[in-house]
């Protein structure tokens, strides 16, 4: 049994009208010359405005190469539709990561920043009391990637995402 089978799932739903409006406003604010698209630098500014961090060159390159072509048919930048799709995916990923963090925190009752086998046993006894201890041990060993007896948030997040389509 993998943690991802029992874990959080990304929420894919509709974007609220107010959220969409905010994203469109950010797009327009960053498209200073009303070109109808965002350049690489415009896109980076928009992401800072919405998410509070500057995307790496790799992330910006990936977005620039994957989004829809702008209306003139060239790849000068990110169209409004492409921008909205990127922002929606980023928002869903952010919500999902927050859910994983919440689950990790619920397991980490001693606030140590890592989980032990005892933490796993306690948590699984509450959510799946009939689950054999052997299975809990297998799940713990799978999540404890470096076999140090501790599952860090990074280990936990990896285990929660294991087998999920990206």
C-alpha positions as a Python dict, from the first residue, in 0.01 Angstrom:
ca = {
    (1, 'X'): (0, 0, 0),
    (2, 'X'): (144, 335, -98),
    (3, 'X'): (67, 651, 94),
    (4, 'X'): (-68, 805, -223),
    (5, 'X'): (-348, 549, -223),
    (6, 'X'): (-471, 684, 109),
    (7, 'X'): (-351, 1040, 73),
    (8, 'X'): (-470, 1371, -54),
    (9, 'X'): (-572, 1413, -414),
    (10, 'X'): (-530, 1728, -618),
    (11, 'X'): (-849, 1923, -646),
    (12, 'X'): (-942, 2002, -997),
    (13, 'X'): (-1235, 2231, -1006),
    (14, 'X'): (-1367, 2549, -1142),
    (15, 'X'): (-1197, 2875, -1064),
    (16, 'X'): (-1414, 3129, -885),
    (17, 'X'): (-1516, 3435, -1081),
    (18, 'X'): (-1328, 3664, -840),
    (19, 'X'): (-1012, 3456, -868),
    (20, 'X'): (-1029, 3453, -1247),
    (21, 'X'): (-1088, 3830, -1247),
    (22, 'X'): (-779, 3879, -1030),
    (23, 'X'): (-568, 3668, -1267),
    (24, 'X'): (-694, 3863, -1571),
    (25, 'X'): (-616, 4191, -1394),
    (26, 'X'): (-262, 4074, -1320),
    (27, 'X'): (-221, 3967, -1684),
    (28, 'X'): (-338, 4309, -1804),
    (29, 'X'): (-117, 4492, -1555),
    (30, 'X'): (187, 4296, -1673),
    (31, 'X'): (99, 4338, -2042),
    (32, 'X'): (192, 4707, -2030),
    (33, 'X'): (188, 4764, -2407),
    (34, 'X'): (-142, 4577, -2458),
    (35, 'X'): (32, 4325, -2684),
    (36, 'X'): (-213, 4052, -2592),
    (37, 'X'): (61, 3832, -2450),
    (38, 'X'): (322, 3830, -2175),
    (39, 'X'): (691, 3817, -2255),
    (40, 'X'): (917, 3597, -2043),
    (41, 'X'): (992, 3892, -1811),
    (42, 'X'): (625, 3996, -1795),
    (43, 'X'): (535, 3638, -1705),
    (44, 'X'): (791, 3632, -1423),
    (45, 'X'): (651, 3956, -1279),
    (46, 'X'): (296, 3816, -1294),
    (47, 'X'): (401, 3501, -1105),
    (48, 'X'): (570, 3717, -838),
    (49, 'X'): (248, 3916, -804),
    (50, 'X'): (29, 3607, -768),
    (51, 'X'): (251, 3357, -586),
    (52, 'X'): (520, 3565, -419),
    (53, 'X'): (824, 3409, -584),
    (54, 'X'): (1024, 3462, -901),
    (55, 'X'): (1011, 3156, -1128),
    (56, 'X'): (1343, 2999, -1224),
    (57, 'X'): (1476, 3014, -1579),
    (58, 'X'): (1385, 2646, -1618),
    (59, 'X'): (1025, 2706, -1509),
    (60, 'X'): (992, 3012, -1734),
    (61, 'X'): (1140, 2819, -2029),
    (62, 'X'): (901, 2529, -1971),
    (63, 'X'): (601, 2762, -1964),
    (64, 'X'): (714, 2961, -2266),
    (65, 'X'): (760, 2645, -2471),
    (66, 'X'): (435, 2477, -2362),
    (67, 'X'): (170, 2748, -2366),
    (68, 'X'): (-57, 2837, -2654),
    (69, 'X'): (80, 3047, -2933),
    (70, 'X'): (-31, 3407, -2926),
    (71, 'X'): (-279, 3539, -3178),
    (72, 'X'): (-16, 3639, -3434),
    (73, 'X'): (95, 3276, -3456),
    (74, 'X'): (444, 3317, -3316),
    (75, 'X'): (591, 3231, -2981),
    (76, 'X'): (664, 3577, -2848),
    (77, 'X'): (484, 3514, -2523),
    (78, 'X'): (207, 3373, -2312),
    (79, 'X'): (-150, 3447, -2424),
    (80, 'X'): (-421, 3526, -2170),
    (81, 'X'): (-570, 3177, -2212),
    (82, 'X'): (-229, 3014, -2169),
    (83, 'X'): (-157, 3230, -1865),
    (84, 'X'): (-489, 3139, -1702),
    (85, 'X'): (-420, 2768, -1758),
    (86, 'X'): (-71, 2795, -1608),
    (87, 'X'): (-197, 2988, -1306),
    (88, 'X'): (-481, 2740, -1249),
    (89, 'X'): (-237, 2446, -1252),
    (90, 'X'): (0, 2628, -1016),
    (91, 'X'): (-286, 2710, -780),
    (92, 'X'): (-404, 2346, -777),
    (93, 'X'): (-49, 2229, -704),
    (94, 'X'): (-22, 2483, -423),
    (95, 'X'): (-351, 2365, -267),
    (96, 'X'): (-241, 2003, -298),
    (97, 'X'): (98, 2072, -137),
    (98, 'X'): (-77, 2253, 149),
    (99, 'X'): (-300, 1947, 201),
    (100, 'X'): (8, 1725, 217),
    (101, 'X'): (167, 1966, 468),
    (102, 'X'): (-152, 1951, 678),
    (103, 'X'): (-148, 1569, 680),
    (104, 'X'): (224, 1565, 770),
    (105, 'X'): (160, 1808, 1057),
    (106, 'X'): (-126, 1590, 1184),
    (107, 'X'): (112, 1290, 1189),
    (108, 'X'): (389, 1495, 1358),
    (109, 'X'): (221, 1527, 1698),
    (110, 'X'): (553, 1610, 1871),
    (111, 'X'): (636, 1896, 1629),
    (112, 'X'): (981, 1759, 1546),
    (113, 'X'): (968, 1821, 1173),
    (114, 'X'): (1002, 1450, 1095),
    (115, 'X'): (799, 1135, 1150),
    (116, 'X'): (902, 815, 1324),
    (117, 'X'): (760, 466, 1295),
    (118, 'X'): (567, 534, 1619),
    (119, 'X'): (407, 841, 1457),
    (120, 'X'): (298, 624, 1164),
    (121, 'X'): (160, 353, 1394),
    (122, 'X'): (-37, 609, 1595),
    (123, 'X'): (-179, 781, 1286),
    (124, 'X'): (-270, 459, 1106),
    (125, 'X'): (-430, 314, 1421),
    (126, 'X'): (-667, 611, 1416),
    (127, 'X'): (-753, 611, 1044),
    (128, 'X'): (-721, 238, 966),
    (129, 'X'): (-730, 45, 1295),
    (130, 'X'): (-751, -298, 1125),
    (131, 'X'): (-445, -237, 908),
    (132, 'X'): (-176, -490, 1003),
    (133, 'X'): (132, -345, 1177),
    (134, 'X'): (343, -519, 910),
    (135, 'X'): (175, -304, 642),
    (136, 'X'): (236, 14, 843),
    (137, 'X'): (603, -86, 871),
    (138, 'X'): (621, -141, 493),
    (139, 'X'): (465, 200, 428),
    (140, 'X'): (709, 363, 672),
    (141, 'X'): (1011, 193, 512),
    (142, 'X'): (893, 300, 168),
    (143, 'X'): (852, 661, 281),
    (144, 'X'): (1185, 668, 469),
    (145, 'X'): (1395, 707, 156),
    (146, 'X'): (1734, 733, 326),
    (147, 'X'): (1656, 464, 588),
    (148, 'X'): (1751, 689, 880),
    (149, 'X'): (1439, 605, 1083),
    (150, 'X'): (1288, 947, 1013),
    (151, 'X'): (1049, 1057, 740),
    (152, 'X'): (1112, 1421, 652),
    (153, 'X'): (847, 1636, 488),
    (154, 'X'): (1031, 1590, 158),
    (155, 'X'): (1020, 1209, 199),
    (156, 'X'): (653, 1228, 295),
    (157, 'X'): (564, 1453, 3),
    (158, 'X'): (744, 1221, -238),
    (159, 'X'): (556, 920, -99),
    (160, 'X'): (223, 1102, -121),
    (161, 'X'): (292, 1187, -485),
    (162, 'X'): (421, 841, -576),
    (163, 'X'): (231, 692, -868),
    (164, 'X'): (28, 1004, -936),
    (165, 'X'): (5, 1142, -1286),
    (166, 'X'): (174, 1479, -1317),
}
